[in-house]
């Protein structure tokens, strides 16, 4: 179970501000996520044979290339660009 102190610590590590009003909700949400993960982990899937299924469990689209925008068209809206890329200044 996640405690309020742990949520505060995680928020501090992520450099996020969490108000006291948000603390209860975030703590509840995190505990709900952990409870769901525990429920999924507790399912006995030992008798399930993935290979016996008819086709893949996940249908993937074909990996094909498609037309895209010209880089010049996209970069013309950039505040700053160089060598065909966006220039992003570092913070700090």
Biopython code that builds the backbone (N, CA, C, O; Angstrom):
import numpy as np
from Bio.PDB.StructureBuilder import StructureBuilder

atoms = [
    (1, "UNK", "N", (0.840, -1.182, 0.000)),
    (1, "UNK", "CA", (0.000, 0.000, 0.000)),
    (1, "UNK", "C", (0.883, 1.242, 0.000)),
    (1, "UNK", "O", (1.831, 1.347, 0.779)),
    (2, "UNK", "N", (0.559, 2.178, -0.881)),
    (2, "UNK", "CA", (1.303, 3.422, -0.998)),
    (2, "UNK", "C", (0.792, 4.394, 0.065)),
    (2, "UNK", "O", (-0.415, 4.549, 0.251)),
    (3, "UNK", "N", (1.712, 5.034, 0.746)),
    (3, "UNK", "CA", (1.346, 5.998, 1.789)),
    (3, "UNK", "C", (1.456, 7.430, 1.259)),
    (3, "UNK", "O", (2.025, 7.671, 0.194)),
    (4, "UNK", "N", (0.907, 8.359, 2.011)),
    (4, "UNK", "CA", (1.009, 9.776, 1.642)),
    (4, "UNK", "C", (2.470, 10.209, 1.591)),
    (4, "UNK", "O", (2.856, 10.974, 0.707)),
    (5, "UNK", "N", (3.281, 9.733, 2.522)),
    (5, "UNK", "CA", (4.701, 10.094, 2.537)),
    (5, "UNK", "C", (5.411, 9.603, 1.275)),
    (5, "UNK", "O", (6.275, 10.296, 0.736)),
    (6, "UNK", "N", (5.047, 8.412, 0.807)),
    (6, "UNK", "CA", (5.663, 7.889, -0.411)),
    (6, "UNK", "C", (5.250, 8.707, -1.637)),
    (6, "UNK", "O", (6.059, 8.940, -2.535)),
    (7, "UNK", "N", (4.001, 9.137, -1.669)),
    (7, "UNK", "CA", (3.548, 9.984, -2.773)),
    (7, "UNK", "C", (4.299, 11.317, -2.742)),
    (7, "UNK", "O", (4.717, 11.819, -3.785)),
    (8, "UNK", "N", (4.467, 11.880, -1.568)),
    (8, "UNK", "CA", (5.234, 13.135, -1.443)),
    (8, "UNK", "C", (6.671, 12.940, -1.929)),
    (8, "UNK", "O", (7.219, 13.799, -2.620)),
    (9, "UNK", "N", (7.272, 11.815, -1.569)),
    (9, "UNK", "CA", (8.662, 11.536, -1.961)),
    (9, "UNK", "C", (8.773, 11.365, -3.473)),
    (9, "UNK", "O", (9.691, 11.900, -4.093)),
    (10, "UNK", "N", (7.846, 10.624, -4.063)),
    (10, "UNK", "CA", (7.844, 10.434, -5.515)),
    (10, "UNK", "C", (7.648, 11.773, -6.215)),
    (10, "UNK", "O", (8.324, 12.066, -7.202)),
    (11, "UNK", "N", (6.731, 12.579, -5.709)),
    (11, "UNK", "CA", (6.488, 13.898, -6.294)),
    (11, "UNK", "C", (7.740, 14.763, -6.211)),
    (11, "UNK", "O", (8.073, 15.466, -7.165)),
    (12, "UNK", "N", (8.430, 14.715, -5.083)),
    (12, "UNK", "CA", (9.655, 15.504, -4.929)),
    (12, "UNK", "C", (10.730, 15.031, -5.902)),
    (12, "UNK", "O", (11.435, 15.850, -6.492)),
    (13, "UNK", "N", (10.862, 13.718, -6.073)),
    (13, "UNK", "CA", (11.851, 13.180, -7.011)),
    (13, "UNK", "C", (11.532, 13.600, -8.447)),
    (13, "UNK", "O", (12.436, 13.845, -9.246)),
    (14, "UNK", "N", (10.250, 13.680, -8.761)),
    (14, "UNK", "CA", (9.814, 14.082, -10.102)),
    (14, "UNK", "C", (9.704, 15.602, -10.230)),
    (14, "UNK", "O", (9.344, 16.119, -11.287)),
    (15, "UNK", "N", (10.014, 16.302, -9.157)),
    (15, "UNK", "CA", (9.929, 17.762, -9.109)),
    (15, "UNK", "C", (8.519, 18.250, -9.449)),
    (15, "UNK", "O", (8.327, 19.191, -10.218)),
    (16, "UNK", "N", (7.542, 17.569, -8.842)),
    (16, "UNK", "CA", (6.141, 17.928, -9.014)),
    (16, "UNK", "C", (5.581, 18.446, -7.699)),
    (16, "UNK", "O", (5.949, 17.976, -6.622)),
    (17, "UNK", "N", (4.692, 19.413, -7.801)),
    (17, "UNK", "CA", (4.017, 19.912, -6.614)),
    (17, "UNK", "C", (2.699, 19.166, -6.464)),
    (17, "UNK", "O", (1.903, 19.102, -7.402)),
    (18, "UNK", "N", (2.475, 18.609, -5.295)),
    (18, "UNK", "CA", (1.219, 17.924, -4.994)),
    (18, "UNK", "C", (0.614, 18.613, -3.778)),
    (18, "UNK", "O", (1.196, 18.617, -2.693)),
    (19, "UNK", "N", (-0.564, 19.195, -3.979)),
    (19, "UNK", "CA", (-1.231, 19.862, -2.865)),
    (19, "UNK", "C", (-1.820, 18.823, -1.924)),
    (19, "UNK", "O", (-1.947, 17.651, -2.279)),
    (20, "UNK", "N", (-2.171, 19.250, -0.749)),
    (20, "UNK", "CA", (-2.792, 18.343, 0.218)),
    (20, "UNK", "C", (-4.119, 17.801, -0.306)),
    (20, "UNK", "O", (-4.500, 16.670, -0.006)),
    (21, "UNK", "N", (-4.825, 18.631, -1.101)),
    (21, "UNK", "CA", (-6.096, 18.184, -1.672)),
    (21, "UNK", "C", (-5.878, 17.067, -2.691)),
    (21, "UNK", "O", (-6.699, 16.156, -2.804)),
    (22, "UNK", "N", (-4.779, 17.138, -3.427)),
    (22, "UNK", "CA", (-4.481, 16.132, -4.448)),
    (22, "UNK", "C", (-3.891, 14.860, -3.849)),
    (22, "UNK", "O", (-3.971, 13.787, -4.446)),
    (23, "UNK", "N", (-3.301, 14.989, -2.670)),
    (23, "UNK", "CA", (-2.578, 13.881, -2.061)),
    (23, "UNK", "C", (-3.453, 12.646, -1.861)),
    (23, "UNK", "O", (-3.039, 11.535, -2.190)),
    (24, "UNK", "N", (-4.638, 12.828, -1.333)),
    (24, "UNK", "CA", (-5.535, 11.698, -1.086)),
    (24, "UNK", "C", (-5.938, 11.019, -2.386)),
    (24, "UNK", "O", (-5.947, 9.791, -2.475)),
    (25, "UNK", "N", (-6.269, 11.815, -3.388)),
    (25, "UNK", "CA", (-6.697, 11.254, -4.677)),
    (25, "UNK", "C", (-5.551, 10.494, -5.357)),
    (25, "UNK", "O", (-5.753, 9.385, -5.852)),
    (26, "UNK", "N", (-4.374, 11.077, -5.382)),
    (26, "UNK", "CA", (-3.228, 10.420, -6.028)),
    (26, "UNK", "C", (-2.863, 9.140, -5.289)),
    (26, "UNK", "O", (-2.576, 8.121, -5.916)),
    (27, "UNK", "N", (-2.872, 9.188, -3.966)),
    (27, "UNK", "CA", (-2.575, 7.988, -3.183)),
    (27, "UNK", "C", (-3.580, 6.883, -3.499)),
    (27, "UNK", "O", (-3.194, 5.728, -3.676)),
    (28, "UNK", "N", (-4.862, 7.229, -3.570)),
    (28, "UNK", "CA", (-5.889, 6.250, -3.913)),
    (28, "UNK", "C", (-5.707, 5.698, -5.315)),
    (28, "UNK", "O", (-5.863, 4.498, -5.539)),
    (29, "UNK", "N", (-5.375, 6.575, -6.265)),
    (29, "UNK", "CA", (-5.162, 6.131, -7.645)),
    (29, "UNK", "C", (-3.989, 5.154, -7.732)),
    (29, "UNK", "O", (-4.091, 4.111, -8.377)),
    (30, "UNK", "N", (-2.882, 5.496, -7.082)),
    (30, "UNK", "CA", (-1.711, 4.609, -7.114)),
    (30, "UNK", "C", (-2.015, 3.263, -6.459)),
    (30, "UNK", "O", (-1.597, 2.218, -6.958)),
    (31, "UNK", "N", (-2.741, 3.291, -5.346)),
    (31, "UNK", "CA", (-3.113, 2.030, -4.699)),
    (31, "UNK", "C", (-4.045, 1.206, -5.584)),
    (31, "UNK", "O", (-3.966, -0.022, -5.585)),
    (32, "UNK", "N", (-4.922, 1.861, -6.331)),
    (32, "UNK", "CA", (-5.796, 1.163, -7.266)),
    (32, "UNK", "C", (-5.017, 0.521, -8.400)),
    (32, "UNK", "O", (-5.318, -0.601, -8.809)),
    (33, "UNK", "N", (-4.019, 1.228, -8.908)),
    (33, "UNK", "CA", (-3.169, 0.682, -9.972)),
    (33, "UNK", "C", (-2.410, -0.535, -9.465)),
    (33, "UNK", "O", (-2.329, -1.551, -10.156)),
    (34, "UNK", "N", (-1.859, -0.439, -8.269)),
    (34, "UNK", "CA", (-1.107, -1.559, -7.698)),
    (34, "UNK", "C", (-2.027, -2.742, -7.438)),
    (34, "UNK", "O", (-1.642, -3.886, -7.678)),
    (35, "UNK", "N", (-3.236, -2.486, -6.951)),
    (35, "UNK", "CA", (-4.196, -3.567, -6.709)),
    (35, "UNK", "C", (-4.556, -4.268, -8.020)),
    (35, "UNK", "O", (-4.670, -5.493, -8.058)),
    (36, "UNK", "N", (-4.735, -3.494, -9.091)),
    (36, "UNK", "CA", (-5.047, -4.084, -10.394)),
    (36, "UNK", "C", (-3.878, -4.938, -10.885)),
    (36, "UNK", "O", (-4.083, -6.049, -11.372)),
    (37, "UNK", "N", (-2.657, -4.422, -10.758)),
    (37, "UNK", "CA", (-1.481, -5.187, -11.178)),
    (37, "UNK", "C", (-1.354, -6.473, -10.370)),
    (37, "UNK", "O", (-0.996, -7.514, -10.920)),
    (38, "UNK", "N", (-1.641, -6.413, -9.077)),
    (38, "UNK", "CA", (-1.609, -7.613, -8.244)),
    (38, "UNK", "C", (-2.662, -8.618, -8.700)),
    (38, "UNK", "O", (-2.405, -9.821, -8.720)),
    (39, "UNK", "N", (-3.853, -8.127, -9.069)),
    (39, "UNK", "CA", (-4.915, -9.022, -9.539)),
    (39, "UNK", "C", (-4.515, -9.696, -10.844)),
    (39, "UNK", "O", (-4.762, -10.888, -11.024)),
    (40, "UNK", "N", (-3.907, -8.957, -11.747)),
    (40, "UNK", "CA", (-3.456, -9.536, -13.016)),
    (40, "UNK", "C", (-2.348, -10.555, -12.767)),
    (40, "UNK", "O", (-2.330, -11.623, -13.377)),
    (41, "UNK", "N", (-1.428, -10.221, -11.872)),
    (41, "UNK", "CA", (-0.320, -11.128, -11.576)),
    (41, "UNK", "C", (-0.783, -12.414, -10.899)),
    (41, "UNK", "O", (-0.105, -13.439, -10.983)),
    (42, "UNK", "N", (-1.931, -12.367, -10.231)),
    (42, "UNK", "CA", (-2.397, -13.545, -9.496)),
    (42, "UNK", "C", (-3.149, -14.541, -10.376)),
    (42, "UNK", "O", (-3.475, -15.638, -9.922)),
    (43, "UNK", "N", (-3.425, -14.177, -11.623)),
    (43, "UNK", "CA", (-4.150, -15.077, -12.520)),
    (43, "UNK", "C", (-3.263, -16.260, -12.893)),
    (43, "UNK", "O", (-2.108, -16.085, -13.282)),
    (44, "UNK", "N", (-3.811, -17.458, -12.772)),
    (44, "UNK", "CA", (-3.079, -18.670, -13.139)),
    (44, "UNK", "C", (-3.262, -18.897, -14.636)),
    (44, "UNK", "O", (-4.326, -19.329, -15.081)),
    (45, "UNK", "N", (-2.239, -18.609, -15.394)),
    (45, "UNK", "CA", (-2.288, -18.782, -16.842)),
    (45, "UNK", "C", (-1.426, -19.953, -17.282)),
    (45, "UNK", "O", (-1.074, -20.064, -18.457)),
    (46, "UNK", "N", (-1.089, -20.817, -16.350)),
    (46, "UNK", "CA", (-0.195, -21.934, -16.677)),
    (46, "UNK", "C", (-0.812, -22.905, -17.676)),
    (46, "UNK", "O", (-0.082, -23.559, -18.420)),
    (47, "UNK", "N", (-2.127, -23.016, -17.710)),
    (47, "UNK", "CA", (-2.773, -23.927, -18.640)),
    (47, "UNK", "C", (-3.080, -23.305, -19.989)),
    (47, "UNK", "O", (-3.663, -23.965, -20.848)),
    (48, "UNK", "N", (-2.709, -22.072, -20.193)),
    (48, "UNK", "CA", (-3.017, -21.361, -21.431)),
    (48, "UNK", "C", (-1.853, -21.519, -22.393)),
    (48, "UNK", "O", (-0.719, -21.177, -22.058)),
    (49, "UNK", "N", (-2.120, -22.029, -23.574)),
    (49, "UNK", "CA", (-1.081, -22.244, -24.578)),
    (49, "UNK", "C", (-1.245, -21.225, -25.693)),
    (49, "UNK", "O", (-2.152, -21.331, -26.518)),
    (50, "UNK", "N", (-0.367, -20.246, -25.709)),
    (50, "UNK", "CA", (-0.436, -19.184, -26.705)),
    (50, "UNK", "C", (-0.237, -19.751, -28.109)),
    (50, "UNK", "O", (-0.876, -19.304, -29.061)),
    (51, "UNK", "N", (0.642, -20.727, -28.231)),
    (51, "UNK", "CA", (0.937, -21.310, -29.537)),
    (51, "UNK", "C", (-0.263, -22.039, -30.128)),
    (51, "UNK", "O", (-0.338, -22.196, -31.347)),
    (52, "UNK", "N", (-1.197, -22.486, -29.308)),
    (52, "UNK", "CA", (-2.351, -23.230, -29.786)),
    (52, "UNK", "C", (-3.407, -22.317, -30.396)),
    (52, "UNK", "O", (-4.322, -22.795, -31.066)),
    (53, "UNK", "N", (-3.292, -21.012, -30.173)),
    (53, "UNK", "CA", (-4.268, -20.073, -30.714)),
    (53, "UNK", "C", (-4.166, -20.023, -32.232)),
    (53, "UNK", "O", (-3.104, -20.268, -32.804)),
    (54, "UNK", "N", (-5.276, -19.706, -32.872)),
    (54, "UNK", "CA", (-5.325, -19.598, -34.324)),
    (54, "UNK", "C", (-4.909, -18.188, -34.731)),
    (54, "UNK", "O", (-5.741, -17.283, -34.782)),
    (55, "UNK", "N", (-3.649, -18.005, -35.014)),
    (55, "UNK", "CA", (-3.132, -16.700, -35.413)),
    (55, "UNK", "C", (-2.625, -15.917, -34.220)),
    (55, "UNK", "O", (-2.806, -16.326, -33.073)),
    (56, "UNK", "N", (-1.987, -14.785, -34.497)),
    (56, "UNK", "CA", (-1.431, -13.980, -33.404)),
    (56, "UNK", "C", (-2.527, -13.354, -32.540)),
    (56, "UNK", "O", (-3.608, -13.027, -33.030)),
    (57, "UNK", "N", (-2.234, -13.195, -31.263)),
    (57, "UNK", "CA", (-3.196, -12.599, -30.339)),
    (57, "UNK", "C", (-3.372, -11.114, -30.635)),
    (57, "UNK", "O", (-4.430, -10.542, -30.372)),
    (58, "UNK", "N", (-2.344, -10.502, -31.175)),
    (58, "UNK", "CA", (-2.401, -9.079, -31.488)),
    (58, "UNK", "C", (-2.274, -8.921, -33.000)),
    (58, "UNK", "O", (-1.308, -9.387, -33.604)),
    (59, "UNK", "N", (-3.236, -8.276, -33.588)),
    (59, "UNK", "CA", (-3.199, -8.034, -35.023)),
    (59, "UNK", "C", (-2.380, -6.772, -35.269)),
    (59, "UNK", "O", (-2.726, -5.694, -34.787)),
    (60, "UNK", "N", (-1.303, -6.912, -36.016)),
    (60, "UNK", "CA", (-0.434, -5.782, -36.311)),
    (60, "UNK", "C", (-0.675, -5.311, -37.732)),
    (60, "UNK", "O", (-0.933, -6.111, -38.631)),
    (61, "UNK", "N", (-0.591, -4.032, -37.921)),
    (61, "UNK", "CA", (-0.738, -3.492, -39.269)),
    (61, "UNK", "C", (0.553, -3.752, -40.034)),
    (61, "UNK", "O", (1.609, -3.922, -39.425)),
    (62, "UNK", "N", (0.482, -3.784, -41.352)),
    (62, "UNK", "CA", (1.708, -3.953, -42.137)),
    (62, "UNK", "C", (2.641, -2.770, -41.912)),
    (62, "UNK", "O", (2.186, -1.636, -41.764)),
    (63, "UNK", "N", (3.905, -3.025, -41.888)),
    (63, "UNK", "CA", (4.905, -1.980, -41.676)),
    (63, "UNK", "C", (5.318, -1.437, -43.042)),
    (63, "UNK", "O", (6.248, -1.942, -43.670)),
    (64, "UNK", "N", (4.619, -0.413, -43.482)),
    (64, "UNK", "CA", (4.907, 0.175, -44.787)),
    (64, "UNK", "C", (5.190, 1.659, -44.615)),
    (64, "UNK", "O", (4.676, 2.306, -43.703)),
    (65, "UNK", "N", (6.007, 2.179, -45.498)),
    (65, "UNK", "CA", (6.306, 3.606, -45.452)),
    (65, "UNK", "C", (5.182, 4.383, -46.114)),
    (65, "UNK", "O", (4.476, 3.856, -46.974)),
    (66, "UNK", "N", (5.021, 5.612, -45.720)),
    (66, "UNK", "CA", (3.984, 6.468, -46.282)),
    (66, "UNK", "C", (4.567, 7.853, -46.522)),
    (66, "UNK", "O", (5.578, 8.231, -45.930)),
    (67, "UNK", "N", (3.928, 8.577, -47.377)),
    (67, "UNK", "CA", (4.385, 9.935, -47.662)),
    (67, "UNK", "C", (4.320, 10.773, -46.388)),
    (67, "UNK", "O", (3.447, 10.583, -45.542)),
    (68, "UNK", "N", (5.259, 11.698, -46.276)),
    (68, "UNK", "CA", (5.313, 12.556, -45.106)),
    (68, "UNK", "C", (5.484, 13.996, -45.565)),
    (68, "UNK", "O", (5.622, 14.269, -46.757)),
    (69, "UNK", "N", (5.474, 14.909, -44.608)),
    (69, "UNK", "CA", (5.697, 16.314, -44.933)),
    (69, "UNK", "C", (7.167, 16.541, -45.260)),
    (69, "UNK", "O", (8.046, 15.840, -44.759)),
    (70, "UNK", "N", (7.413, 17.511, -46.090)),
    (70, "UNK", "CA", (8.782, 17.899, -46.383)),
    (70, "UNK", "C", (9.367, 18.590, -45.151)),
    (70, "UNK", "O", (8.689, 19.408, -44.528)),
    (71, "UNK", "N", (10.612, 18.275, -44.790)),
    (71, "UNK", "CA", (11.215, 18.886, -43.597)),
    (71, "UNK", "C", (11.192, 20.416, -43.629)),
    (71, "UNK", "O", (10.995, 21.053, -42.594)),
    (72, "UNK", "N", (11.392, 21.005, -44.802)),
    (72, "UNK", "CA", (11.398, 22.464, -44.889)),
    (72, "UNK", "C", (10.044, 23.055, -44.494)),
    (72, "UNK", "O", (9.974, 24.112, -43.867)),
    (73, "UNK", "N", (8.974, 22.358, -44.870)),
    (73, "UNK", "CA", (7.626, 22.821, -44.544)),
    (73, "UNK", "C", (7.399, 22.822, -43.031)),
    (73, "UNK", "O", (6.778, 23.740, -42.494)),
    (74, "UNK", "N", (7.895, 21.811, -42.359)),
    (74, "UNK", "CA", (7.726, 21.719, -40.910)),
    (74, "UNK", "C", (8.649, 22.700, -40.190)),
    (74, "UNK", "O", (8.234, 23.355, -39.234)),
    (75, "UNK", "N", (9.890, 22.803, -40.643)),
    (75, "UNK", "CA", (10.871, 23.644, -39.960)),
    (75, "UNK", "C", (10.624, 25.139, -40.159)),
    (75, "UNK", "O", (11.174, 25.954, -39.419)),
    (76, "UNK", "N", (9.812, 25.510, -41.140)),
    (76, "UNK", "CA", (9.590, 26.941, -41.345)),
    (76, "UNK", "C", (8.834, 27.581, -40.180)),
    (76, "UNK", "O", (8.876, 28.800, -40.016)),
    (77, "UNK", "N", (8.144, 26.774, -39.368)),
    (77, "UNK", "CA", (7.428, 27.287, -38.201)),
    (77, "UNK", "C", (8.262, 27.241, -36.915)),
    (77, "UNK", "O", (7.813, 27.701, -35.865)),
    (78, "UNK", "N", (9.460, 26.692, -37.002)),
    (78, "UNK", "CA", (10.307, 26.578, -35.817)),
    (78, "UNK", "C", (10.896, 27.934, -35.446)),
    (78, "UNK", "O", (11.225, 28.748, -36.309)),
    (79, "UNK", "N", (11.020, 28.155, -34.140)),
    (79, "UNK", "CA", (11.662, 29.391, -33.696)),
    (79, "UNK", "C", (13.116, 29.412, -34.140)),
    (79, "UNK", "O", (13.655, 30.456, -34.509)),
    (80, "UNK", "N", (13.745, 28.229, -34.098)),
    (80, "UNK", "CA", (15.135, 28.115, -34.505)),
    (80, "UNK", "C", (15.360, 26.709, -35.036)),
    (80, "UNK", "O", (14.861, 25.739, -34.465)),
    (81, "UNK", "N", (16.110, 26.595, -36.124)),
    (81, "UNK", "CA", (16.434, 25.288, -36.676)),
    (81, "UNK", "C", (17.854, 25.316, -37.192)),
    (81, "UNK", "O", (18.433, 26.382, -37.401)),
    (82, "UNK", "N", (18.408, 24.142, -37.392)),
    (82, "UNK", "CA", (19.757, 24.025, -37.911)),
    (82, "UNK", "C", (20.013, 22.625, -38.426)),
    (82, "UNK", "O", (19.658, 21.643, -37.773)),
    (83, "UNK", "N", (20.622, 22.527, -39.583)),
    (83, "UNK", "CA", (20.960, 21.237, -40.200)),
    (83, "UNK", "C", (19.746, 20.331, -40.359)),
    (83, "UNK", "O", (19.871, 19.110, -40.270)),
    (84, "UNK", "N", (18.578, 20.911, -40.591)),
    (84, "UNK", "CA", (17.377, 20.120, -40.804)),
    (84, "UNK", "C", (16.695, 19.641, -39.539)),
    (84, "UNK", "O", (15.834, 18.763, -39.600)),
    (85, "UNK", "N", (17.062, 20.200, -38.386)),
    (85, "UNK", "CA", (16.483, 19.787, -37.107)),
    (85, "UNK", "C", (15.988, 21.008, -36.340)),
    (85, "UNK", "O", (16.417, 22.133, -36.597)),
    (86, "UNK", "N", (15.071, 20.768, -35.384)),
    (86, "UNK", "CA", (14.671, 21.806, -34.449)),
    (86, "UNK", "C", (15.827, 22.051, -33.490)),
    (86, "UNK", "O", (16.467, 21.102, -33.039)),
    (87, "UNK", "N", (16.100, 23.309, -33.176)),
    (87, "UNK", "CA", (17.103, 23.645, -32.168)),
    (87, "UNK", "C", (16.345, 23.921, -30.869)),
    (87, "UNK", "O", (15.466, 24.781, -30.821)),
    (88, "UNK", "N", (16.694, 23.189, -29.833)),
    (88, "UNK", "CA", (16.055, 23.341, -28.537)),
    (88, "UNK", "C", (17.132, 23.727, -27.541)),
    (88, "UNK", "O", (18.127, 23.021, -27.375)),
    (89, "UNK", "N", (16.924, 24.835, -26.893)),
    (89, "UNK", "CA", (17.908, 25.279, -25.912)),
    (89, "UNK", "C", (17.741, 24.494, -24.625)),
    (89, "UNK", "O", (16.620, 24.179, -24.225)),
    (90, "UNK", "N", (18.857, 24.178, -23.975)),
    (90, "UNK", "CA", (18.825, 23.475, -22.696)),
    (90, "UNK", "C", (18.285, 24.351, -21.596)),
    (90, "UNK", "O", (18.336, 25.579, -21.668)),
    (91, "UNK", "N", (17.767, 23.698, -20.575)),
    (91, "UNK", "CA", (17.252, 24.410, -19.402)),
    (91, "UNK", "C", (18.261, 24.290, -18.280)),
    (91, "UNK", "O", (18.891, 23.249, -18.094)),
    (92, "UNK", "N", (18.401, 25.370, -17.538)),
    (92, "UNK", "CA", (19.219, 25.301, -16.334)),
    (92, "UNK", "C", (20.575, 25.791, -16.445)),
    (92, "UNK", "O", (21.324, 25.764, -15.468)),
]
sb = StructureBuilder()
sb.init_structure("model")
sb.init_model(0)
sb.init_chain("A")
sb.init_seg("    ")
for serial, (resi, resn, name, xyz) in enumerate(atoms, 1):
    if name == "N":
        sb.init_residue(resn, " ", resi, " ")
    sb.init_atom(name, np.array(xyz, "f"), 0.0, 1.0, " ", f" {name:<3s}", serial, name[0])
structure = sb.get_structure()
